[in-house]
Amino acid sequence: MQFTFVDDDEELRRVIEGGDFGAWRVFLHPEQRAYATRAYKGPFRLTGGAGTGKTVVLLHRARELAGDTNARIVLTTFTRTLAGMLDRDLRRLDPQLARASQLGETGILTAGIDQLAHAVRDAADPAGWEQASIDAIGWDAGRSTSLVSNGIGWDEAIFDAKPDLPGELRSPAFLESEYLQVVLPNGVITRADYFAARRPGRGVALDRAKRAQVWSVIEQFRRNARAHRRLSWAELSSVAAAYLDAYPEERPADHVLVDEAQDLTPSHWTMLRALVGEHGNDLFVAEDSHQRIYGQRVVLSRLGIKIVGRSRRLTLNYRTTQQNLRYALGVLGGGEFTDSEGSPPGRAGLPVRATRTRRARPGTSDARGAVRRAGATA
């Protein structure tokens, strides 16, 4: 067994003497402090397995940035529930931190990623928002539209368009993924735009005939959405990004910190990039590709977020034993992962011969669940 001894650390003393076991959720190991306090010239990415303290570093980073009383800090993740957990732990870390109640205020705002896109729409000039929606998705999706999940409408579009495609390309799952991974992040509005768009990492080649058929379904999807006045959450983020890029003086954040970043879609990333602009300490990203739920593989450099040279991996685990982690990853063997730089995750912090896991699908026993269950039994 190995032990780490910490001498003269006031936070550790508070945990032990205060009898608050929950304080472990915000305890920062001295070796991690540099990541929370250092100044970065651009986006920074922190990776590590479940239980290595990525979220704790993120919380301390938020407190560090809040030392500037004029700073507008956004702390976000991919669901409102997880955002609530971040908010709870941030209050446990420091109840005196200045908090923001809405996007654009000074202090720390904790919110789910889709809540941020919704807040941008609520604050936007109506005419500017309509123009941004035309630029992003090809029609004037004003505030009267209903927000729906990203999968709504694809069955209907396939039925209406009747594309001449093989079965695997006629599936709602493939077409939705093509829309999220290629069409929206590239601002594709026309057939010519789609024919010119690059599709790296999609796993299936499309010749011109197949692209034409796929585009016929996408056009029908948008036509139906306009008729029914509905907007998907991914489209909302894309329109929010287009609006903020058109009105850079209205960017409502100085710093954005992202937890569980492996589950965000390209539209989320383009919106976050537009939300904060490009400058020092703009984006701080915490992720673990082995815990990806939705199977979305995103390379941030393609979305204007350049993190090469500003990425570190945590290796000391506070929750999961090597034996449990090896077991969890062994169960999930057979697939491959890539991180947000498009590279396989390193071996650091993982058991030897346990670096390959399958990509998870919604509704299945996924990597996040297995690894976190292993941690719960440690």
N, C-alpha and C positions, 0 to 999 in steps of 0.2 A: 504494500500500500504506500501511497505517497501523500504527504501533507504539505500544505503551504502555511507558513507561519507569518503573521502580520503583526509587527510591533508598533505601538504608539499610533494607532489609527483610530481617530475619534468616531468615525462611522461604525467601525466594527465594535468599538466599546459600547456605542449606543444600542446596537443590536443585542449584544450579550447581556448587558446590565439592565436594559429596558424591558427585557422579557417579551419583546414584540417579534415573533417569528416572521410575521409578514414583512418586517423591515428587510429581510433577506432579499426581497423582490427588488429593492432599490440599492443594495449594497454594491459599491463600485470597487473592484479589486485595484490596488495601486498600479498594476501593470497595464490596466485599461485606461487609466486617467488621461494619458496623453491624447488618446483618440477623442475624448470628450472636450478637451481644452485647447487643442491645437488650432491654429488658423490655417485655412486651406485656400488655395488660389482659385478653386472651382469646385465642382461636385466631388464628393468623397463617398466611397462605398465600403461598408464593413460587413464581412461575411463570417459565418461560423455555424457549427451544428447546433441543434436544439440544446439549450442549457448552457451555452457559452457566454451569455450575458450581453447579447447584441441590444436587446431592448433597454437594459439598464444603462448602457453607454448612451443610448439615444436620449433617455430621460435626463441624464446628467449634462448632455450636450445642450438640451433645451434650456436647462438652468444656467449654463455658462453663457449662452447667447442672450439670455434675459438680463444679464448684467448691464447691457445697453438698454436703458429705460425707454428709449424711443423705438426699439426694434419691434417689428411685426413678425411674429414667429408662428408658423403653422406646423403642428404635429399631427400627422395623418397616417392612416392605414386603410386596408381594403374593405373593412366593414364598420358599421356604426358601433356594433357590440365591442369589437376590439378597440376602437377609439375610446369607448367608455372605460375600458380596463386601463388604457394608457393614462387617461385623465385621473382615475383613482390613484394609480401609482405615482403620478406626478404630484398629486396633493400630499401623498404620504411622504414623498421625498422632501418637499418644501411647501408647506401650506401658505407661506407668505409670498410666493411668486405672483407677479402681476399676470392676470388672466384677461383674455379678450373674449367678449361675448359674441362677436360677429367678425366675419372676414374683413380685413382692412384696419382693424383697431390695433393699437399697440398692446404688447403683452403676448401671451401664449394662447393660441386657439387650438383646441383638440377637436378633430372632426374626422368622420369617414371621408374617403376620397370622393364619393358621389355627392356627399353633402357640400363639398367645396364647389363642385361644378354647378350644383343647384344655387348656391349662394352667389356665384358669378352671374348667373342668369337673373336672379332677383335684383341685383344691383345695376345691371346693364341698362344702358339707354335702349328703349324698345326698337327704334329705327336701326341703331347700330347692331343690335342682336339679330334682327331679321336679315340684315345684310351679311352678317357673319355666318348665319345658317345657310344662306345661298352659296356663300364661298366654300363652306365645309361639306355640305351634303346636297346642294343643288336645289333646295326649295326653302321658302320662308317659314321656318318653324318658329313662330312666335310663342309667347307665353301661354297661349291657350291650348297648346299640345299636351297630351297625356304622356307621362313617362312610363315605359314598359321595359321588361327585361330584354337583354340582347337577343334572345332566341325567338321572341315573338315575331311572327309574320313570315318566316321562311317556308313553312309548309304551304301556306297560302300562295306565296310567290312562285314556288315550284309548280303548283297545280295550275296557276294561271298562265305561266310562261311556257310550260311543257317543253323544256329544253331537251335537245338531242344529245344527252350525255350518258356515259356509263354509270351504273348504279352508285359506285362509291363517290362520284362527283355530283350526283343528284341529291345527296343527303343534306338535310338541313344543317348538320354539324359541320360539314366541309364548307358549305356556302357561308355560314355565319363566321367561321374562322377566317375565310378568305376576306370577308368584309372587314373584320376586326384587325387582321394582320397586314393587309395590303391596301385595301381601298381607303379606309378612314385615315390611317397615318400618312398616306401619300396625297391626301386631298383630292382624290379621284372624283371627277364630276362627269366626265364624258367617256364615251367608248374609246376615243383616241388616248385619253389619259390612262385608261386601264391597259390598253395595248402597250403603252410605253412604260408602265410601272414595273419595277424589278420585284421579284418574288423570292428572295433568298431564304433558304431554310423551310420552304413550304412542303418539301418532301414529295411533290408530284409536279411533273412538268405539264404545261398547257400549251399546245400549239395554237395558231391563230383561230382555227375553227372552234376549238374547245373554249378559248377565251371569249369568243363571240357569244357562245351559248351561256357561259357563266355570267357574262355581262347582261344578257337578256333577263336573267333571273334577278340580278341586282337592281336593274332599272325597274322591274316589276315590283320588287320589294319597296323601293322608294316611292313608286307611284301609289301603291296601296297605303303606305304610311302617311303620305300627304292627304289622301282621300279620307283616312280615318283620324287624321290629326294626332298621330302618335309619334313619339320620339324615343329611341332606345337610350339607355344610360350611357353607352359608349358614344353615341352620336351627341348627346348632351356635352360630354367632355370635349369632343372635337370642336363643337361650336363655341364652347367657352374658350378654348385655346385660340380659335380664329378671332374671337372678339378681343381678347387681351393682346394679341399680336397687332391688331388694328389700332388699339388704344393703349400703347405701352405706358403712357403716363398714368393709367389706371391700375397698373399692377399692384395687387393688394398685399403683397408679402415681401419681406426682406430675406427671410430664411425659411426653408421648408425641410422638415425632417420626416422620413418615411420609414415605417416599420412594416415587416412582412412584405417587402417590396417585390418578392418573386411572383406575387399573385396579381400585380397590376397589368392592365392591358396597354397597348401602345397609345390609345386615346388618353388614358390616364396620364401617361408620361408627357405627351405633348401639352396637356393642360397644365401639369406641374411646371414644365419648362417655361411656359408662358406666364404662369402665376407669379414667378419670382424673378424672371429675367436672368441674365448672365453676369455674375460678379463673384468676388471672393465669398466663401462660406454660403453659397446660394442653396445647394442641395446636399443633404446628408442622408445616405441610403443604407438601411440594414436589411440583409436578405440571406436566405439559405435555399438554394435551388433544390435541395433534397426534400424540402417541405412544400414544394409547389403543389397546389391543389388542382388548378384549372388547366394545366398543360400548356399555358401560353409561354412561348419562348420569345423573349424580347432582348434585342441587342441595343443597349442604350445609345451607343455612338450613332446609330442610324436615325435617332430621334433628337439629335442635337445635344445630347448629354454625354460629354467626353470625360470619362473617369480613368483612362489609362494613366498609370503612374500614381494614382490616388486611390488605391484599394488595399485593404489589409484584411487578414483572416484571424479570428480569435481561435485559440486551440485549447485553452484550459476550460474544462467542463465542470460546472457547479451542480449539476442535477443528474446526469446520466452516467452510469458506470460504463467502462469500455465493453464489458461483457454484454450488458443489455443493449447497447448501441450496435454492437456487432450482430446480435441476434435479430434486431429490428431490420437492419439493412440487409442481412442475409435473406430474410423472408421476401424482401422486395427486389431480389436480384433479377437481372435479365434485360434491363433497359439502360438508357443513357440520359444524362442531364447536361445542360449547358447553363452557365451563369449569364449575368447581364452584360458581360463582355464577349459573349459568344464562345467561351472556352469551357472545357470540363472542369468541375470543381476540383481543387487540389486534395491531396490525401491528408493534409494537416488537420489534426483534430478528429480524424476518423480511423477506425480500426483497419489494419492491413487486410487486403483482399475483401474489403466491404465498401468499395467506392462506386459500385454500379447499382442503380435502382431503377425501377420502371417509372415512367411518368404516370401520375395519378389522374383519374377521371372523376368528375362529380358523381357522388353516390356510391363510390367504391371505398374499400379500405385503403386509404392513401398513405403516402410517405409521411405527411405531417402527423396523422393519427398514430401510425406505428411507432415513429420515433418519440413522439410525446408520451405515448403509453409506456414505452420503455423507461422514459425519464420518471414517470409517476411511480414506477415500482422500484426505483433505485434506492 
